Amino acid sequence: MSDRKIASGSAYYLPSPMLLSQNQGEEHVKFIVVSGGVCSSLGKGITTSATGAMLRAAGYRVCSIKIDPYINIDAGLMSPFEHGEVYVLEDGGEADLDLGNYERWLSVHLTRDHNITTGKVYQKLLTKERAGGFLGKTVQLVPHFTNEVVNHIFKICETPMNGTNKRPEICMIELGGTVGDMESQPFVEALRRLRYSILPEDFCLLHTTYLPVFGGTQKTKPTQHSCRALLSLGLQPDFLICRSEQPLAPEVKNKLADQCGVQAKDIIGAPNVPCLYQIPVEFVDQGLIDRIVHKLRLRPSVPPMDVPTYETFKKFTQILQNPANPKVRIAFVGKYVTGGSDAYFSVLQTFEHCQLALGINVEVFYLESEELEGANAEEAKAELRKCDGIFVPGGFGVRGVNGKVIAVELARTHNIPYFGVCLGMQIALIEFARHVLGWTDANSEEFDATSTHQMVRIMDADRDRMGANMHLGARDVHIVEPKSTMSTIYSGAKVVLERHRHRYEVNAKYLEDLRKAGMTISAVSDPGAGDNMRVEAIEQPSLKFFLAVQYHPEFVSTPLDPSPPYLAFFAAAAGKAVNWPAECQSRRLAASQRCE
């Protein structure tokens, strides 16, 4: 095995012995690649997350890598309409929403290095080339680009997982896009080189495809062509994950086995399901996890106690498919709520986490904030007044901002539980300044740089640069009011760790005016910094429930550990009490050790 090398010009890359031989009793790192064919949006991310979750439940240490073939460095500047949510990692990396799925389902914490993009690879190669790192050689896709990808994957696999001094035993790799796309071909070649630089039993490929229906029959030709396209690039699927509207027909499975070179028992049906938590249950029931363990020759392991299991996912599915009564109606007043919900994916996942924890039936009333400003504004306001709670999420730009101000005013004046995140907190302060303090021109520098009362200002930053130029990642939040909602929901913690993504912040020179008018500033960062102190949470204690935070608590919410601010909001909307666990504080403080 020592002669397996990856050529890089005149140099050679030899995978670390940690990957090729046992190290202190540890097994080889195993690789599971998830690719897609036929069409996009097949659920490769959910396939990766569900498979990884069940392997985690079986006791294996699992990490995940997402390969995005776009030239962007990261997802930070992408439109939420086009690309969906920008997910923020602990180290401040802005990534595809699939990394959020990995973290929630696998109970792991990832870094920006777990997201590989074409732009990142080119950036590294060009920086090295400009520094003379290639000694005058011609820099090419093969071998330089492909080897950079493989080297990066090996480096990730040598990094100890969070909270342990042990490296992962299994590395899940999701290849974005569709096999056959021009932009993904260099990555397919890199994965081919990876496959043949390690032992055969250390690699398996799950290929997701789609089975269209014509004339009442599931058709296999698109899957056959997709497998042949993959084979022409040097990769043979070990498993097929067949997406379809209805369950996979037995005769179709046998035909795919004959035509695609995959055993029938390794062809897994993935029909539409009403609840995402049913997917890992389906995978286990169809034998996928057992077959992967057999294929990779994984040794039996001891299941951990703090991750979702097969039974957990079955329970989640039953709760969501048989919701309790009566319904709790939550108004979701956003800027990107039409045309799909991917722009707020983590938020909606957190809604589900709260529904599971509280045993309530959540009905989300989506409202484009601009509707509160237009011809049908009175009708939209009447619908808001019928809701049990009003939620305003983050966002950028002036469009729809006045509508959000109206939503906050309705919540305050009608004593409807309110929760705001990021922009939702800034809007709450603007509304308070306009209608309680009487500063009718109160605004944010983002929306009107000429207003007299700039309640929100831009942070100190390079204004000529946009990418990765925000307050990003996990930061300490200091809870400064001991009798506040924040103190209660975080079990009396004085400092907690939460993730951030914002370019604008509350103008601290108005804090005393806000306090005198009845606003509570319950959490800050940089306490004692005077006018440079950042506001992290505000409350209005005279109301039933009114909380808004600058950070994004949805990024650290999981099914087993729902975000405290969201959970408190839903409990208030449902009229339910919550017994806040004492470990809530230690759980979030422990996260800070991962970022040191």
ABEGO torsion letter per residue (X at the ends): XAABBBBBEABBBBBBAAAABBBGGBBBBBBBBBBBBGBBGAGAAAAAAAAAAAAAAAGBBBBBBBBBABABABAAABBAAAAEBBBBBAAGBBBBAAAAAAAAAAGBBBBAAABBBAAAAAAAAAAAAAAGAAGGBBBBAOAAAAAAAAAAAAAAAABBBBGBABBBABBBBBBBEBBGBAAAAAAAAAAAAAAAABBAAABBBBBBBBBBBBGGBBBAAAAAAAAAAAAAAGBBBABBBBBBABBBBAAAAAAAAAAAGBBAAABBBBBBBABAAAAAAAAAAAGAAAAAAAAAGBBBBBBBAABBBAAAAAAAAAAAABBBOBBBBBBBBBAAABGEAAAAAAAAAAAAAAAAAAGBBBBBBBBBAAAAABAAAAAAAAAAAABABBBBBBEBEABGAAAAAAAAAAAAAAGBBBBBBEAAAAAAAAAAAAAAAGBAABBBAAABAABABBABBBBBBBAABABGABBBEBBBBBBABAABAAAAAAGGBABBBBBBBBABBBBAAAAAAAAAAGBBBABBBGBGAEAABBBABBBBAABABBBBBABBAAAABBAABBBAAAAAAAAAAAGBBBBBBAAAAAAAAAAAAAAX
